[in-house]
Amino acid sequence: MAIGALPDDVLYTLRDVAIEVGHVAPSFTAWIKHATLWELDRRAGVHYYLLFPEELADPDEFIRGAERALAEIRHALGGSCCARTLASLSDALGRLVRRCEHYK
């Protein structure tokens, strides 16, 4: 998973950006916050299941505003380190949104 390749500081930044743009896509950004905290907890030795997006929200709700939120997240993280890893994460999140669009 692309999120596992991000350094801790970038994970915290991703979580913070998701919180900031939460009004744009509440379910999508809630899942990003969950995924970042899951990865940070995993690194700290705390293990639990990562929720699938559909466990968090209906696909219609999950994708509402997701593309806009993803664009804002890309912009906010654009100057961070690890350009290749961030591009991979961005691509993975985009595929996730498209997958959910398919099931709505």
N, CA and C atoms as a LAMMPS dump frame, in Angstrom:
ITEM: TIMESTEP
0
ITEM: NUMBER OF ATOMS
312
ITEM: BOX BOUNDS ff ff ff
-5.0000000000000000e+02 5.0000000000000000e+02
-5.0000000000000000e+02 5.0000000000000000e+02
-5.0000000000000000e+02 5.0000000000000000e+02
ITEM: ATOMS id mol type element x y z
1 1 1 N 0.843 -1.172 0
2 1 2 C 0 0 0
3 1 3 C 0.89 1.237 0
4 2 1 N 0.561 2.201 -0.823
5 2 2 C 1.372 3.405 -0.98
6 2 3 C 1.53 4.174 0.322
7 3 1 N 0.541 4.135 1.165
8 3 2 C 0.598 4.897 2.411
9 3 3 C 1.71 4.372 3.319
10 4 1 N 2.021 3.105 3.212
11 4 2 C 3.062 2.51 4.029
12 4 3 C 4.456 2.994 3.688
13 5 1 N 4.637 3.588 2.526
14 5 2 C 5.947 4.081 2.109
15 5 3 C 6.199 5.519 2.546
16 6 1 N 5.188 6.181 3.091
17 6 2 C 5.343 7.58 3.495
18 6 3 C 6.029 7.681 4.853
19 7 1 N 6.911 8.659 5.018
20 7 2 C 7.5 8.886 6.34
21 7 3 C 6.442 9.411 7.317
22 8 1 N 6.704 9.249 8.6
23 8 2 C 5.746 9.67 9.625
24 8 3 C 5.3 11.116 9.465
25 9 1 N 6.245 12.028 9.228
26 9 2 C 5.871 13.437 9.151
27 9 3 C 4.914 13.714 7.992
28 10 1 N 5.08 12.999 6.893
29 10 2 C 4.174 13.182 5.757
30 10 3 C 2.806 12.572 6.072
31 11 1 N 2.795 11.468 6.814
32 11 2 C 1.513 10.895 7.234
33 11 3 C 0.74 11.88 8.115
34 12 1 N 1.443 12.521 9.043
35 12 2 C 0.783 13.518 9.883
36 12 3 C 0.272 14.693 9.051
37 13 1 N 1.06 15.101 8.066
38 13 2 C 0.623 16.191 7.187
39 13 3 C -0.595 15.761 6.376
40 14 1 N -0.581 14.546 5.857
41 14 2 C -1.73 14.032 5.107
42 14 3 C -2.97 14.017 5.983
43 15 1 N -2.833 13.547 7.208
44 15 2 C -3.965 13.548 8.134
45 15 3 C -4.471 14.97 8.385
46 16 1 N -3.558 15.893 8.608
47 16 2 C -3.946 17.283 8.87
48 16 3 C -4.643 17.922 7.672
49 17 1 N -4.139 17.636 6.477
50 17 2 C -4.776 18.175 5.267
51 17 3 C -6.159 17.566 5.093
52 18 1 N -6.296 16.282 5.367
53 18 2 C -7.61 15.637 5.276
54 18 3 C -8.599 16.287 6.234
55 19 1 N -8.124 16.636 7.418
56 19 2 C -8.988 17.325 8.383
57 19 3 C -9.391 18.703 7.851
58 20 1 N -8.424 19.43 7.28
59 20 2 C -8.692 20.773 6.757
60 20 3 C -9.709 20.776 5.623
61 21 1 N -9.656 19.768 4.758
62 21 2 C -10.572 19.737 3.609
63 21 3 C -11.764 18.818 3.857
64 22 1 N -11.962 18.428 5.102
65 22 2 C -13.047 17.515 5.455
66 22 3 C -14.422 18.004 5.065
67 23 1 N -14.623 19.312 5.036
68 23 2 C -15.926 19.856 4.657
69 23 3 C -16.251 19.6 3.19
70 24 1 N -15.228 19.366 2.37
71 24 2 C -15.415 19.13 0.935
72 24 3 C -15.927 17.713 0.672
73 25 1 N -15.369 16.757 1.382
74 25 2 C -15.711 15.342 1.183
75 25 3 C -15.59 14.616 2.522
76 26 1 N -16.589 14.749 3.384
77 26 2 C -16.47 14.211 4.741
78 26 3 C -16.138 12.72 4.827
79 27 1 N -16.783 11.896 4.042
80 27 2 C -16.542 10.447 4.142
81 27 3 C -15.177 10.063 3.582
82 28 1 N -14.822 10.637 2.463
83 28 2 C -13.524 10.367 1.84
84 28 3 C -12.385 10.787 2.765
85 29 1 N -12.466 11.982 3.302
86 29 2 C -11.392 12.46 4.169
87 29 3 C -11.392 11.729 5.511
88 30 1 N -12.551 11.291 5.982
89 30 2 C -12.59 10.485 7.21
90 30 3 C -11.852 9.172 6.99
91 31 1 N -12.014 8.582 5.808
92 31 2 C -11.304 7.349 5.525
93 31 3 C -9.793 7.597 5.436
94 32 1 N -9.388 8.706 4.843
95 32 2 C -7.957 9.033 4.775
96 32 3 C -7.398 9.21 6.185
97 33 1 N -8.136 9.897 7.04
98 33 2 C -7.684 10.049 8.435
99 33 3 C -7.555 8.681 9.099
100 34 1 N -8.534 7.82 8.885
101 34 2 C -8.487 6.466 9.438
102 34 3 C -7.258 5.718 8.917
103 35 1 N -7.015 5.789 7.622
104 35 2 C -5.895 5.059 7.024
105 35 3 C -4.551 5.58 7.521
106 36 1 N -4.415 6.886 7.68
107 36 2 C -3.143 7.421 8.179
108 36 3 C -2.915 7.019 9.635
109 37 1 N -3.959 7.102 10.442
110 37 2 C -3.817 6.693 11.847
111 37 3 C -3.565 5.192 11.954
112 38 1 N -4.217 4.414 11.101
113 38 2 C -3.99 2.967 11.075
114 38 3 C -2.516 2.667 10.795
115 39 1 N -1.942 3.357 9.81
116 39 2 C -0.537 3.126 9.467
117 39 3 C 0.393 3.566 10.596
118 40 1 N 0.127 4.715 11.191
119 40 2 C 0.952 5.175 12.314
120 40 3 C 0.851 4.216 13.501
121 41 1 N -0.355 3.751 13.785
122 41 2 C -0.535 2.777 14.872
123 41 3 C 0.166 1.461 14.555
124 42 1 N 0.077 1.015 13.313
125 42 2 C 0.74 -0.224 12.896
126 42 3 C 2.236 -0.126 13.144
127 43 1 N 2.805 1.023 12.807
128 43 2 C 4.246 1.227 13.019
129 43 3 C 4.597 1.22 14.506
130 44 1 N 3.646 1.625 15.331
131 44 2 C 3.87 1.663 16.777
132 44 3 C 3.567 0.32 17.44
133 45 1 N 3.154 -0.668 16.645
134 45 2 C 2.883 -1.996 17.187
135 45 3 C 1.446 -2.226 17.608
136 46 1 N 0.557 -1.309 17.277
137 46 2 C -0.87 -1.466 17.587
138 46 3 C -1.552 -1.955 16.312
139 47 1 N -2.173 -3.12 16.391
140 47 2 C -2.73 -3.735 15.18
141 47 3 C -4.245 -3.885 15.272
142 48 1 N -4.908 -3.465 14.228
143 48 2 C -6.346 -3.636 14.057
144 48 3 C -6.613 -3.564 12.559
145 49 1 N -7.83 -3.853 12.179
146 49 2 C -8.169 -3.896 10.762
147 49 3 C -8.346 -2.503 10.178
148 50 1 N -7.825 -2.339 8.982
149 50 2 C -8.081 -1.138 8.198
150 50 3 C -9.464 -1.299 7.579
151 51 1 N -10.314 -0.337 7.789
152 51 2 C -11.666 -0.407 7.234
153 51 3 C -11.65 -0.163 5.732
154 52 1 N -12.492 -0.875 5.023
155 52 2 C -12.721 -0.576 3.622
156 52 3 C -13.608 0.659 3.557
157 53 1 N -13.496 1.446 2.503
158 53 2 C -14.342 2.644 2.402
159 53 3 C -15.832 2.348 2.534
160 54 1 N -16.278 1.235 1.969
161 54 2 C -17.705 0.908 2.024
162 54 3 C -18.164 0.516 3.433
163 55 1 N -17.226 0.223 4.319
164 55 2 C -17.569 -0.028 5.717
165 55 3 C -17.797 1.29 6.464
166 56 1 N -17.294 2.352 5.908
167 56 2 C -17.397 3.663 6.521
168 56 3 C -18.601 4.438 6
169 57 1 N -18.885 4.284 4.706
170 57 2 C -19.967 5.069 4.108
171 57 3 C -20.46 4.391 2.837
172 58 1 N -21.669 4.72 2.466
173 58 2 C -22.228 4.31 1.193
174 58 3 C -21.348 4.879 0.074
175 59 1 N -21.15 4.142 -1.026
176 59 2 C -20.298 4.644 -2.107
177 59 3 C -20.699 6.029 -2.613
178 60 1 N -21.999 6.312 -2.703
179 60 2 C -22.42 7.652 -3.138
180 60 3 C -21.895 8.728 -2.198
181 61 1 N -21.982 8.458 -0.919
182 61 2 C -21.501 9.425 0.074
183 61 3 C -19.976 9.495 0.058
184 62 1 N -19.333 8.344 -0.103
185 62 2 C -17.873 8.305 -0.083
186 62 3 C -17.276 9.154 -1.201
187 63 1 N -17.847 9.079 -2.388
188 63 2 C -17.257 9.794 -3.522
189 63 3 C -17.688 11.25 -3.61
190 64 1 N -18.714 11.637 -2.865
191 64 2 C -19.195 13.024 -2.942
192 64 3 C -18.081 13.981 -2.544
193 65 1 N -17.599 14.752 -3.504
194 65 2 C -16.55 15.736 -3.277
195 65 3 C -15.147 15.165 -3.228
196 66 1 N -15 13.853 -3.441
197 66 2 C -13.696 13.201 -3.29
198 66 3 C -12.664 13.716 -4.291
199 67 1 N -13.048 13.92 -5.528
200 67 2 C -12.09 14.403 -6.534
201 67 3 C -11.566 15.784 -6.16
202 68 1 N -12.443 16.646 -5.685
203 68 2 C -12.022 17.993 -5.263
204 68 3 C -11.102 17.908 -4.045
205 69 1 N -11.473 17.089 -3.082
206 69 2 C -10.623 16.924 -1.894
207 69 3 C -9.271 16.341 -2.276
208 70 1 N -9.261 15.379 -3.189
209 70 2 C -8.01 14.773 -3.631
210 70 3 C -7.132 15.811 -4.317
211 71 1 N -7.727 16.685 -5.108
212 71 2 C -6.958 17.756 -5.758
213 71 3 C -6.341 18.683 -4.712
214 72 1 N -7.088 19.004 -3.674
215 72 2 C -6.563 19.867 -2.618
216 72 3 C -5.456 19.167 -1.834
217 73 1 N -5.613 17.882 -1.613
218 73 2 C -4.582 17.111 -0.917
219 73 3 C -3.314 17.06 -1.762
220 74 1 N -3.463 16.807 -3.071
221 74 2 C -2.297 16.789 -3.97
222 74 3 C -1.562 18.123 -3.915
223 75 1 N -2.326 19.206 -3.963
224 75 2 C -1.735 20.539 -3.937
225 75 3 C -0.991 20.772 -2.619
226 76 1 N -1.609 20.415 -1.515
227 76 2 C -1.012 20.648 -0.201
228 76 3 C 0.259 19.828 0.012
229 77 1 N 0.305 18.629 -0.538
230 77 2 C 1.459 17.753 -0.339
231 77 3 C 2.479 17.868 -1.463
232 78 1 N 2.179 18.663 -2.463
233 78 2 C 3.035 18.758 -3.64
234 78 3 C 4.477 19.112 -3.357
235 79 1 N 4.724 19.961 -2.383
236 79 2 C 6.082 20.376 -2.082
237 79 3 C 6.771 19.508 -1.05
238 80 1 N 6.101 18.473 -0.602
239 80 2 C 6.691 17.579 0.407
240 80 3 C 7.769 16.713 -0.224
241 81 1 N 8.361 15.91 0.6
242 81 2 C 9.372 14.968 0.11
243 81 3 C 8.728 13.858 -0.713
244 82 1 N 9.515 12.975 -1.153
245 82 2 C 9.091 11.715 -1.786
246 82 3 C 8.059 11.889 -2.897
247 83 1 N 8.406 12.615 -3.91
248 83 2 C 7.472 12.901 -4.999
249 83 3 C 6.907 11.621 -5.62
250 84 1 N 7.741 10.633 -5.823
251 84 2 C 7.292 9.381 -6.449
252 84 3 C 6.284 8.653 -5.553
253 85 1 N 6.552 8.609 -4.255
254 85 2 C 5.655 7.948 -3.316
255 85 3 C 4.334 8.693 -3.219
256 86 1 N 4.388 10.023 -3.195
257 86 2 C 3.154 10.81 -3.145
258 86 3 C 2.341 10.641 -4.426
259 87 1 N 3.016 10.539 -5.561
260 87 2 C 2.306 10.299 -6.818
261 87 3 C 1.635 8.935 -6.78
262 88 1 N 2.318 7.951 -6.228
263 88 2 C 1.743 6.614 -6.1
264 88 3 C 0.522 6.632 -5.18
265 89 1 N 0.627 7.345 -4.064
266 89 2 C -0.507 7.469 -3.144
267 89 3 C -1.677 8.169 -3.821
268 90 1 N -1.384 9.25 -4.529
269 90 2 C -2.426 9.99 -5.23
270 90 3 C -3.128 9.107 -6.263
271 91 1 N -2.345 8.339 -7.001
272 91 2 C -2.921 7.415 -7.983
273 91 3 C -3.792 6.367 -7.301
274 92 1 N -3.317 5.83 -6.188
275 92 2 C -4.078 4.809 -5.458
276 92 3 C -5.397 5.381 -4.936
277 93 1 N -5.362 6.594 -4.398
278 93 2 C -6.598 7.218 -3.911
279 93 3 C -7.552 7.504 -5.066
280 94 1 N -7.018 7.925 -6.201
281 94 2 C -7.857 8.144 -7.384
282 94 3 C -8.52 6.859 -7.856
283 95 1 N -7.766 5.751 -7.845
284 95 2 C -8.347 4.457 -8.232
285 95 3 C -9.429 4.034 -7.245
286 96 1 N -9.206 4.319 -5.976
287 96 2 C -10.196 3.997 -4.953
288 96 3 C -11.499 4.747 -5.203
289 97 1 N -11.4 6.022 -5.528
290 97 2 C -12.598 6.822 -5.824
291 97 3 C -13.308 6.269 -7.057
292 98 1 N -12.544 5.948 -8.089
293 98 2 C -13.167 5.402 -9.314
294 98 3 C -13.826 4.055 -9.051
295 99 1 N -13.206 3.242 -8.198
296 99 2 C -13.808 1.951 -7.848
297 99 3 C -15.146 2.162 -7.149
298 100 1 N -15.194 3.106 -6.233
299 100 2 C -16.427 3.397 -5.516
300 100 3 C -17.489 3.972 -6.459
301 101 1 N -17.048 4.764 -7.431
302 101 2 C -18 5.289 -8.428
303 101 3 C -18.646 4.148 -9.199
304 102 1 N -17.88 3.108 -9.451
305 102 2 C -18.384 1.947 -10.196
306 102 3 C -19.49 1.225 -9.413
307 103 1 N -19.417 1.222 -8.08
308 103 2 C -20.357 0.487 -7.261
309 103 3 C -21.529 1.305 -6.751
310 104 1 N -21.574 2.578 -7.102
311 104 2 C -22.684 3.394 -6.566
312 104 3 C -23.976 3.123 -7.278
